[in-house]
């Protein structure tokens, strides 16, 4: 008799796959304005996160389920990043379903909204679990397609529809590039499986391989907002609902960088040194263009779009290091980036509920609401990389990974650009702490949930900065890679 046992390490993935159907299905038993789907989503995401923390680190190649689904240490931590992003995005979005904000109409269908976030999260999990190019590609698309719908979620908002149209058109072109890249990779290796492709690459490169690499980097460059594929980001960040922008800036970026990590240190590992100049070029130009673009912004979400572009460049620097060093640096920085970015968006969201989302709306914030001004300063200083906050140690890990392979010129260039970034992050802090308050601005009011989440994220940014000194357990699984 056939006896099939589901291994414990696959349970969180199965729950995440079923989760969107459970949340959306709960709408059948309650009215449209009920909080039941949101509460079920809270319980489900938190349960999945706790189960992920019980998966023991294995080192090496990890564990396999049905031959082509891998759960390794990098994959476990990436799952945690993605689930944390989903939880924070869900908490952030709650107020937008209760009343209008940021000059946009009230949002509706919260169950379906959370289901779309869960599907995007599962797509990211599929990317880090894939062992063949078909699963790899499907995971990336499962993570991307819900984002198209989320961008246009508010049907009454013309800017959202316009942003979603741009996003879909450019995303379709990027998908075509990815498919071309995978087809050339299959033509070169004669196999879809990563191990077979890696053996073929190790046996010797050919023009087919370099064409595949070029197409794949072009395709993923769109998802990761690398130069010159970043042009969609400012318009989409500005046009989408604010909680969608927050989810997009973290979940989409985490999925894209996971795609590159799996690709560079998996099938393309034998030619990592040969593609390092391409990675270095993309990293340097991207962080420079992102920092330069942020200098001229006055709208908060467009500002965060260019900040996100620059952060992608910094993360790319880590891919120049060894597998163990790069994975360690990227995982740590993604946790830091997630909490810092969401903290900034929570502050901007509260501003947007009562004022226009522009720099001038922050004037005199320290006198009107000191707790919000402190949270804003913490998030901006962390994103700028100021010690002792987590962003400093996160960027240190990224730069150290690149420096271990001798890319000192790029590291110096990135550090100089970080000085440039500090200038524009300080502009927001200056508006909140130095500029006199504008008497025409509406007063700000925080709900108990908003205040609690802001305190939680502010503490997380500070604690994550000291985590490398307190314990190295979070990185112990990469020692054998």
DOVEXNU-374280 format. One record per residue (C-alpha): residue number from 1; residue in three letters; x, y, z. Coordinates in steps of 0.001 Angstrom, whole numbers, plus 524288, in hexadecimal, padded with zeros to 5 digits. Layout:
BEGIN
R   seq   type       X       Y       Z
R   NUM    ALA       X       Y       Z
...
// end
This chain:
BEGIN
R   seq   type       X       Y       Z
R     1    UNK   80000   80000   80000
R     2    UNK   8052D   80D77   7FC4A
R     3    UNK   8092D   814F1   80870
R     4    UNK   80BB3   8235D   8063A
R     5    UNK   8103E   82BF8   81169
R     6    UNK   8115D   83AA6   81005
R     7    UNK   81E6E   83ED6   815ED
R     8    UNK   81DA6   84952   82058
R     9    UNK   8266B   852EB   81910
R    10    UNK   81C73   853FE   80E01
R    11    UNK   810B8   856FC   816D2
R    12    UNK   8126B   865EA   816D0
R    13    UNK   812E8   865E3   807EE
R    14    UNK   80686   85DC7   806EB
R    15    UNK   7FF89   86697   81094
R    16    UNK   803C5   8728F   808E8
R    17    UNK   7FE7C   86C57   7FC71
R    18    UNK   7F13F   86995   802B5
R    19    UNK   7F0DC   87643   80A59
R    20    UNK   7EBB1   87F8C   7FFBB
R    21    UNK   7E05D   87650   7FCE1
R    22    UNK   7DCFA   875C4   80B5E
R    23    UNK   7DD2C   88493   80CE2
R    24    UNK   7D557   88724   80079
R    25    UNK   7CC03   87BFC   803AB
R    26    UNK   7C931   881F7   810F6
R    27    UNK   7C1D7   88CBB   809B9
R    28    UNK   7B709   882D9   8072A
R    29    UNK   7B3AF   882A2   8159E
R    30    UNK   7B426   8912B   818CF
R    31    UNK   7B055   89E40   812F8
R    32    UNK   7B941   8A6DB   80ACB
R    33    UNK   7BD18   8AFCD   8162A
R    34    UNK   7BFF5   8A4E8   81FDE
R    35    UNK   7CD36   8A411   82694
R    36    UNK   7CCF8   89530   82663
R    37    UNK   7D5B3   8938E   81A34
R    38    UNK   7DF9B   89D1D   81FD0
R    39    UNK   7DFF5   895E2   82CCA
R    40    UNK   7E14D   888AE   82613
R    41    UNK   7EC70   88E58   81E0A
R    42    UNK   7F342   89309   82A5E
R    43    UNK   7F265   885B5   830AC
R    44    UNK   7F68E   87EB2   8243B
R    45    UNK   8026C   88704   820F1
R    46    UNK   80743   8871C   82F02
R    47    UNK   8058C   8784E   82FD7
R    48    UNK   80D46   87656   82347
R    49    UNK   81815   87F4F   8283F
R    50    UNK   818FC   877BF   83509
R    51    UNK   81975   86ABA   82DD0
R    52    UNK   8248F   86FCF   8254E
R    53    UNK   82C62   872A2   83188
R    54    UNK   82B17   8646D   835AC
R    55    UNK   83171   85F47   82940
R    56    UNK   83F44   85B32   82D58
R    57    UNK   84A91   86059   82541
R    58    UNK   850A9   8555B   81D6D
R    59    UNK   85C01   85B85   815F6
R    60    UNK   860A6   856AE   808D5
R    61    UNK   8569A   854A0   7FE2E
R    62    UNK   84B0F   853E3   80782
R    63    UNK   83F9F   84A7A   806CB
R    64    UNK   837C5   84688   7FADD
R    65    UNK   82955   843B3   7F919
R    66    UNK   82503   83C1C   7ECF2
R    67    UNK   83286   83E3D   7E6FA
R    68    UNK   83082   84C3A   7E24D
R    69    UNK   82C60   853F6   7EE5C
R    70    UNK   837D7   857C5   7F6E3
R    71    UNK   8379F   85D4D   804A9
R    72    UNK   8453F   861F7   8082D
R    73    UNK   849F4   86BC2   81249
R    74    UNK   849AB   87748   808F3
R    75    UNK   83BF5   87361   804DA
R    76    UNK   83729   872CD   812F1
R    77    UNK   83C00   88077   81608
R    78    UNK   8369D   885C8   80940
R    79    UNK   8296E   87FE0   80CCB
R    80    UNK   82A03   8873B   819A3
R    81    UNK   82D21   89411   812BA
R    82    UNK   821B9   8922C   8095F
R    83    UNK   8181F   88E78   8141E
R    84    UNK   81C68   89A09   81C81
R    85    UNK   81A03   8A2EB   810D0
R    86    UNK   80C76   89CFF   80EEC
R    87    UNK   80909   89EE3   81D58
R    88    UNK   80D7D   8AD06   81D7E
R    89    UNK   806B9   8AFD4   81097
R    90    UNK   7FA1A   8AA2C   815EC
R    91    UNK   7FAFB   8B24B   8225A
R    92    UNK   7FE05   8BE76   81A6F
R    93    UNK   7F2A0   8BCB6   8111E
R    94    UNK   7E7FD   8BB47   81B7B
R    95    UNK   7E534   8C9DC   81CEA
R    96    UNK   7E400   8CBC6   80E33
R    97    UNK   7D840   8C2A2   80E28
R    98    UNK   7D1A3   8CA91   818DE
R    99    UNK   7D230   8D82C   812B9
R   100    UNK   7D833   8DFE9   8078E
R   101    UNK   7E657   8E45F   80873
R   102    UNK   7F119   8EB3A   800CF
R   103    UNK   7E706   8F18B   7F7EB
R   104    UNK   7E263   8E431   7F33E
R   105    UNK   7D526   8DDA8   7F556
R   106    UNK   7D2EC   8D361   7FFC3
R   107    UNK   7D763   8C5B6   7FBFD
R   108    UNK   7CE77   8B9D0   7FC16
R   109    UNK   7CF33   8AAD3   7FC0C
R   110    UNK   7D95C   8A91F   806B4
R   111    UNK   7D896   89A36   80639
R   112    UNK   7DC2C   899DA   7F7D4
R   113    UNK   7E6BF   8A417   7FA4E
R   114    UNK   7ED25   89BB8   804C4
R   115    UNK   7EBA4   88FCB   7FC03
R   116    UNK   7F32B   896C4   7F130
R   117    UNK   7FE24   89A11   7FABA
R   118    UNK   7FE7C   88BD3   7FF13
R   119    UNK   7FF63   8872B   7F0EA
R   120    UNK   80AAF   8909D   7EE66
R   121    UNK   81157   88B8A   7FAAE
R   122    UNK   80FC7   87D82   7F624
R   123    UNK   815B6   8815A   7E916
R   124    UNK   821DC   8861A   7F02C
R   125    UNK   82261   8795A   7F7D7
R   126    UNK   82198   871DD   7EAFE
R   127    UNK   82D3F   87974   7E5A6
R   128    UNK   8361F   875BC   7F113
R   129    UNK   8314F   8679A   7F0CB
R   130    UNK   832B9   864F0   7E231
R   131    UNK   83C23   85ADE   7DCD8
R   132    UNK   838AE   85C8F   7CE73
R   133    UNK   83669   86802   7C55A
R   134    UNK   827C5   8659F   7C366
R   135    UNK   824C9   86636   7D201
R   136    UNK   82E45   87195   7D30F
R   137    UNK   82753   87969   7C899
R   138    UNK   819AE   87610   7CD9A
R   139    UNK   81D6C   87A6E   7DB43
R   140    UNK   821FC   88796   7D652
R   141    UNK   8155A   88995   7CEBC
R   142    UNK   80CD4   88530   7DA1F
R   143    UNK   813B2   88F87   7E237
R   144    UNK   8120D   89A08   7D7BF
R   145    UNK   8044E   89860   7D231
R   146    UNK   7FD34   89B36   7DF2B
R   147    UNK   80501   8A7D3   7DFDF
R   148    UNK   7FECB   8AC54   7D320
R   149    UNK   7F14F   8AA70   7D90F
R   150    UNK   7F51F   8B0C0   7E600
R   151    UNK   7FA4A   8BCD9   7DF09
R   152    UNK   7ECEF   8BF2F   7D8D5
R   153    UNK   7E545   8BA9B   7E4B8
R   154    UNK   7DE54   8C78A   7E694
R   155    UNK   7D59F   8C7A6   7DA90
R   156    UNK   7D155   8D5B1   7DCBB
R   157    UNK   7DF40   8DACF   7DC84
R   158    UNK   7E3A3   8DEC8   7CEE6
R   159    UNK   7F201   8DFC5   7D2CA
R   160    UNK   7F1A1   8D1C6   7D7CA
R   161    UNK   7EC1B   8CCBD   7CAF7
R   162    UNK   7F64F   8D440   7C34F
R   163    UNK   80144   8CF21   7CC01
R   164    UNK   7FC68   8C123   7CAA8
R   165    UNK   7FBF0   8C275   7BBCE
R   166    UNK   80A19   8C6E7   7BB5E
R   167    UNK   80DE6   8BC38   7C4DE
R   168    UNK   80734   8B17A   7BD01
R   169    UNK   80CB2   8B5FA   7AFE8
R   170    UNK   81AAD   8B6D1   7B4B9
R   171    UNK   81918   8AA78   7BCC7
R   172    UNK   8149E   8A301   7B0B3
R   173    UNK   820CC   8A735   7A95B
R   174    UNK   82930   8A301   7B4ED
R   175    UNK   8225F   895C4   7B517
R   176    UNK   82569   8941B   7A6A0
R   177    UNK   833C8   896D1   7A962
R   178    UNK   833CD   88CB8   7B44A
R   179    UNK   82D95   88270   7AB90
R   180    UNK   83777   88537   7A0D6
R   181    UNK   84252   883C6   7AADF
R   182    UNK   83D40   876D6   7AFFB
R   183    UNK   83B4B   87198   7A231
R   184    UNK   84953   874D5   79E96
R   185    UNK   84DE2   86EE3   7AB64
R   186    UNK   84678   86274   7A816
R   187    UNK   84C3C   86286   79A64
R   188    UNK   859CB   863A1   7A039
R   189    UNK   85877   85957   7AAF9
R   190    UNK   84E2E   8503C   7A530
R   191    UNK   8476F   84F70   7B26F
R   192    UNK   83E1E   8570D   7BB0E
R   193    UNK   843E6   8527C   7C7EF
R   194    UNK   84D63   85B4F   7CF16
R   195    UNK   8575A   850A5   7D1F3
R   196    UNK   85828   84CAE   7C3A3
R   197    UNK   85946   85AE5   7BF5C
R   198    UNK   8641C   85D33   7C93C
R   199    UNK   86BB5   8516B   7C413
R   200    UNK   86A11   85649   7B620
R   201    UNK   86ECE   863E2   7B9F1
R   202    UNK   87A7F   85E21   7C10D
R   203    UNK   87DEA   8561E   7B4F9
R   204    UNK   87FAD   86270   7ACD2
R   205    UNK   878A8   86EE2   7A908
R   206    UNK   8737A   87278   79B99
R   207    UNK   86CAE   87E2E   79540
R   208    UNK   85F88   877F7   79874
R   209    UNK   862B1   878CA   7A6F5
R   210    UNK   86670   8872D   7A670
R   211    UNK   85A29   88A84   79EC4
R   212    UNK   85233   8836C   7A926
R   213    UNK   85917   88ADC   7B416
R   214    UNK   856AE   897D2   7AD4F
R   215    UNK   84821   89527   7AB4F
R   216    UNK   8464F   89035   7B93A
R   217    UNK   84CD9   89C1F   7BF2E
R   218    UNK   84492   8A4FE   7B699
R   219    UNK   83833   89E28   7BB1E
R   220    UNK   83B51   89E19   7C994
R   221    UNK   8408E   8ABF3   7C8A7
R   222    UNK   83276   8B06D   7C700
R   223    UNK   82DF8   8A981   7D368
R   224    UNK   839A7   8AE79   7DB27
R   225    UNK   8390E   8BC5B   7D56E
R   226    UNK   846EA   8BBC7   7D02A
R   227    UNK   84BC6   8C5FC   7C68C
R   228    UNK   846F2   8C7AF   7BBD9
R   229    UNK   83AA0   8BFE3   7BF12
R   230    UNK   8361E   8C83A   7CA91
R   231    UNK   82DD4   8D279   7C382
R   232    UNK   820DF   8CC31   7C75D
R   233    UNK   82386   8CD17   7D5FC
R   234    UNK   82107   8DB95   7D8FD
R   235    UNK   813FB   8DBC2   7D1CB
R   236    UNK   80F69   8CED5   7D78B
R   237    UNK   813A7   8D27E   7E558
R   238    UNK   80C4E   8DF6C   7E414
R   239    UNK   8000F   8D9F3   7DD8E
R   240    UNK   7FDEE   8CD92   7E586
R   241    UNK   7F722   8CDEC   7F2CB
R   242    UNK   80123   8D0D9   7FD71
R   243    UNK   8008D   8C341   803D8
R   244    UNK   8028D   8BCFF   7F67E
R   245    UNK   80E60   8C5A8   7F449
R   246    UNK   813F6   8C10B   80149
R   247    UNK   811BA   8B2A6   7FE0A
R   248    UNK   81720   8B491   7F05E
R   249    UNK   82384   8BB0C   7F56F
R   250    UNK   826BC   8AF96   7FE60
R   251    UNK   82054   8A30D   7F964
R   252    UNK   82335   8A55A   7EB07
R   253    UNK   8313E   8A95F   7EDCC
R   254    UNK   83393   89DD9   7F6ED
R   255    UNK   82E52   8945C   7ECBD
R   256    UNK   836AA   89A5B   7E201
R   257    UNK   84339   89A0E   7E9E3
R   258    UNK   84041   88C05   7EE00
R   259    UNK   83EDA   888C7   7DF83
R   260    UNK   84C6B   88E4C   7DCDF
R   261    UNK   8527F   8877B   7E8A2
R   262    UNK   84D13   87A44   7E470
R   263    UNK   85160   87CB1   7D663
R   264    UNK   85F12   881F7   7D901
R   265    UNK   862AC   87816   7E38A
R   266    UNK   85B5D   86CC6   7DD28
R   267    UNK   85B3A   86A2B   7CE80
R   268    UNK   864B4   8754A   7CB63
R   269    UNK   86E0F   872FB   7D6C4
R   270    UNK   87958   86E34   7CE0B
R   271    UNK   87960   87B20   7C690
R   272    UNK   876F7   88451   7D208
R   273    UNK   8843A   88AC9   7D022
R   274    UNK   88162   88D2B   7C1BC
R   275    UNK   87449   893B6   7C473
R   276    UNK   87984   89B8F   7D007
R   277    UNK   87CCE   8A774   7C75C
R   278    UNK   86E98   8A7CC   7C2AF
R   279    UNK   869AB   8A711   7D0B9
R   280    UNK   8733A   8B1B6   7D4FE
R   281    UNK   86F24   8BA97   7C9C1
R   282    UNK   860A0   8B8D9   7CC97
R   283    UNK   862D8   8BB05   7DB2D
R   284    UNK   86AEA   8C75D   7D98A
R   285    UNK   86258   8CDFA   7CF65
R   286    UNK   855B2   8CA36   7D666
R   287    UNK   8597C   8CF9A   7E3AE
R   288    UNK   85EB0   8DC0E   7DD5E
R   289    UNK   8525D   8DE68   7D548
R   290    UNK   84991   8DB4C   7E0E9
R   291    UNK   850AA   8E4C4   7E9E1
R   292    UNK   85116   8EF47   7DF6A
R   293    UNK   84298   8EDE0   7DC7C
R   294    UNK   83EC1   8EEB6   7EADB
R   295    UNK   84532   8FC16   7EC40
R   296    UNK   83AD9   902F6   7E414
R   297    UNK   82EAD   8FCBC   7E9D5
R   298    UNK   824B4   9038A   7F26B
R   299    UNK   819E8   8F966   7F267
R   300    UNK   81C33   8EF13   7FCD2
R   301    UNK   818E6   8E2E4   7F4FC
R   302    UNK   820D3   8E6E3   7E90A
R   303    UNK   82BDB   8E99E   7F27B
R   304    UNK   82AA2   8DBD6   7F7E9
R   305    UNK   82AA0   8D677   7EA0D
R   306    UNK   837FD   8DC33   7E741
R   307    UNK   83C9F   8D82C   7F4BB
R   308    UNK   83861   8CA45   7F16D
R   309    UNK   83FDB   8CAE2   7E483
R   310    UNK   84C38   8CEF0   7EBB6
R   311    UNK   84A4E   8C426   7F5D1
R   312    UNK   849AF   8BA37   7EAB3
R   313    UNK   85715   8BED8   7E651
R   314    UNK   85CA9   8BD1F   7F3EF
R   315    UNK   85712   8AF5E   7F4EC
R   316    UNK   85D0F   8ABCD   7E7BC
R   317    UNK   86A95   8AEBA   7ED4E
R   318    UNK   86967   8A2D9   7F636
R   319    UNK   867E3   899CB   7EA65
R   320    UNK   8763E   89C03   7E751
R   321    UNK   87A3A   8944A   7F361
R   322    UNK   87A91   885D6   7F647
R   323    UNK   86DD6   87E50   7F7CF
R   324    UNK   86E45   87D7A   806A7
R   325    UNK   8722E   88BB6   80860
R   326    UNK   86861   890F4   7FE89
R   327    UNK   85CE2   8891E   803BF
R   328    UNK   85FE5   88D36   811B2
R   329    UNK   860DE   89B96   80E0C
R   330    UNK   854A6   89B82   8058A
R   331    UNK   84C0F   8947A   80F66
R   332    UNK   8501C   89D96   81A60
R   333    UNK   84E64   8A9B3   81214
R   334    UNK   84113   8A584   80D11
R   335    UNK   83C2D   8A438   81B08
R   336    UNK   841C1   8B1AA   81E0D
R   337    UNK   83C71   8B799   81186
R   338    UNK   82EEA   8B1C1   813D2
R   339    UNK   82D12   8B767   8217A
R   340    UNK   83365   8C490   81E0E
R   341    UNK   82B8D   8C62F   81199
R   342    UNK   81EA2   8C24F   817D2
R   343    UNK   82151   8CB8E   82324
R   344    UNK   82304   8D6B5   8196C
R   345    UNK   816A9   8D2E4   81223
R   346    UNK   80ED3   8D1FB   81EBC
R   347    UNK   812D4   8DFF2   821E3
R   348    UNK   80FC0   8E491   81412
R   349    UNK   802DC   8DD47   81488
R   350    UNK   7FEBE   8E45B   820DD
R   351    UNK   802AD   8F12A   81A77
R   352    UNK   7FACB   8ED6D   80E69
R   353    UNK   7EE7D   8EAF7   81657
R   354    UNK   7EE26   8F938   81A56
R   355    UNK   7F6E4   900BC   810D9
R   356    UNK   7FCC4   9002E   80356
R   357    UNK   8084F   8F6C3   80235
R   358    UNK   812DB   900E7   7FF95
R   359    UNK   81EEF   905B3   806D7
R   360    UNK   81822   9120E   80BB4
R   361    UNK   80E2F   909C5   81307
R   362    UNK   81948   905A4   81C22
R   363    UNK   81C67   913A0   8205E
R   364    UNK   81CBA   914EC   82F1C
R   365    UNK   8191F   906A8   8314A
R   366    UNK   821C7   905E6   83D63
R   367    UNK   81986   9104F   84407
R   368    UNK   80C5F   90AE4   83FA8
R   369    UNK   80EFA   8FC6D   841C8
R   370    UNK   81C64   8F93A   8478B
R   371    UNK   81A8F   8EA6E   846DE
R   372    UNK   81834   8EAF2   8382E
R   373    UNK   823F4   8F3E5   8365C
R   374    UNK   82C96   8EA70   83DFD
R   375    UNK   827B5   8DEF4   835D2
R   376    UNK   82A55   8E686   82955
R   377    UNK   83825   8E9D1   82DB6
R   378    UNK   83AD8   8DBA4   83157
R   379    UNK   83630   8D690   8242E
R   380    UNK   83D70   8E0EC   81C3A
R   381    UNK   84A23   8DF47   823C5
R   382    UNK   84930   8D088   82248
R   383    UNK   846E3   8D154   81393
R   384    UNK   85234   8DAF9   812B5
R   385    UNK   85B21   8D1A9   81A21
R   386    UNK   85DE9   8D9B1   82658
R   387    UNK   8636D   8D246   83236
R   388    UNK   85F50   8CC86   83B61
R   389    UNK   852B6   8C99C   8341C
R   390    UNK   850C4   8BD0F   82C86
R   391    UNK   85272   8C354   81F22
R   392    UNK   860C3   8C63B   821DE
R   393    UNK   86423   8B834   8251C
R   394    UNK   85BC6   8B359   819CE
R   395    UNK   86347   8BB7D   80FF9
R   396    UNK   87006   8B7C4   81687
R   397    UNK   86CCF   8A970   813F3
R   398    UNK   86963   8AC73   805B7
R   399    UNK   875F9   8B40C   80363
R   400    UNK   87E3D   8AA1B   80AA8
R   401    UNK   878E7   89F52   801ED
R   402    UNK   87D09   8A6D1   7F5C3
R   403    UNK   88A30   8AA5A   7FBA6
R   404    UNK   88DD1   89C1F   7FE6D
R   405    UNK   88F7D   899F0   7EFCF
R   406    UNK   89777   8A64D   7EDAE
R   407    UNK   88D53   8AFC8   7E82C
R   408    UNK   892C3   8BB31   7EFF2
R   409    UNK   89023   8C5AE   7E5C6
R   410    UNK   881B0   8C25B   7E56C
R   411    UNK   8811C   8C238   7F44B
R   412    UNK   8876C   8CFAC   7F4D0
R   413    UNK   87DCF   8D496   7EA9E
R   414    UNK   87257   8CEEF   7F25A
R   415    UNK   8771D   8D54B   7FEFF
R   416    UNK   87848   8E289   7F843
R   417    UNK   86A93   8E0E2   7F2FB
R   418    UNK   865EE   8DDBE   800A0
R   419    UNK   86A89   8EB47   804AD
R   420    UNK   861E2   8F09A   7F9D5
R   421    UNK   856A4   8E85B   7FEE5
R   422    UNK   858A3   8EDB6   80C90
R   423    UNK   8560C   8FB69   80756
R   424    UNK   84883   8F85F   80200
R   425    UNK   84477   8EFF3   80D87
R   426    UNK   84837   8FB43   81669
R   427    UNK   83F18   90428   80EC5
R   428    UNK   8337E   8FCC4   8145D
R   429    UNK   8392B   8FD08   82208
R   430    UNK   83BC0   90B9B   82091
R   431    UNK   82D9D   90E0F   81CA5
R   432    UNK   828C2   90698   82889
R   433    UNK   8324B   90BC1   832B2
R   434    UNK   83776   918FE   82E31
R   435    UNK   82D31   91F8D   825B3
R   436    UNK   8227C   92737   82C61
R   437    UNK   814EE   9210E   82C41
R   438    UNK   80B0D   925A1   82243
R   439    UNK   7FEBF   92A36   828FF
R   440    UNK   7F662   9266B   81D47
R   441    UNK   7F9BA   917F0   81E6D
R   442    UNK   7EF6B   90ECB   82401
R   443    UNK   7F27C   908B3   83144
R   444    UNK   7F6E8   8FA89   83186
R   445    UNK   7EFDB   8EFCA   838E3
R   446    UNK   7F4FD   8E216   83B49
R   447    UNK   7ECF9   8D613   83E40
R   448    UNK   7F178   8CCCF   848D8
R   449    UNK   7F568   8C2C6   83E96
R   450    UNK   7FD5F   8CCB6   836DC
R   451    UNK   80478   8D148   84305
R   452    UNK   8076B   8C34A   84718
R   453    UNK   80CCC   8BF60   839D3
R   454    UNK   81551   8CB8E   838F5
R   455    UNK   81B16   8C8DB   84668
R   456    UNK   81D57   8BA99   8429C
R   457    UNK   82431   8BE0B   835D7
R   458    UNK   82C5A   8C8C2   83C29
R   459    UNK   83123   8BF2D   84671
R   460    UNK   833C1   8B4FC   83BEC
R   461    UNK   83C71   8BE5F   83442
R   462    UNK   84478   8C118   8407E
R   463    UNK   84525   8B2E3   8450A
R   464    UNK   848FD   8ADC9   8379E
R   465    UNK   85490   8B710   83827
R   466    UNK   859BC   8B00A   84421
R   467    UNK   855F3   8A251   83FBF
R   468    UNK   86338   89F20   83984
R   469    UNK   869B0   8A20B   8469B
R   470    UNK   85FB5   89AA7   84EC0
R   471    UNK   85F05   88DF8   8470C
R   472    UNK   8639A   88808   83A4C
R   473    UNK   8597B   87D24   83A6C
R   474    UNK   851D4   88346   82F58
R   475    UNK   85D95   88160   82674
R   476    UNK   86298   8743B   82B42
R   477    UNK   85B95   86CBA   82080
R   478    UNK   863CF   872F7   815E1
R   479    UNK   870E0   86E90   81B65
R   480    UNK   870B6   86222   8137B
R   481    UNK   86D27   86834   80672
// end
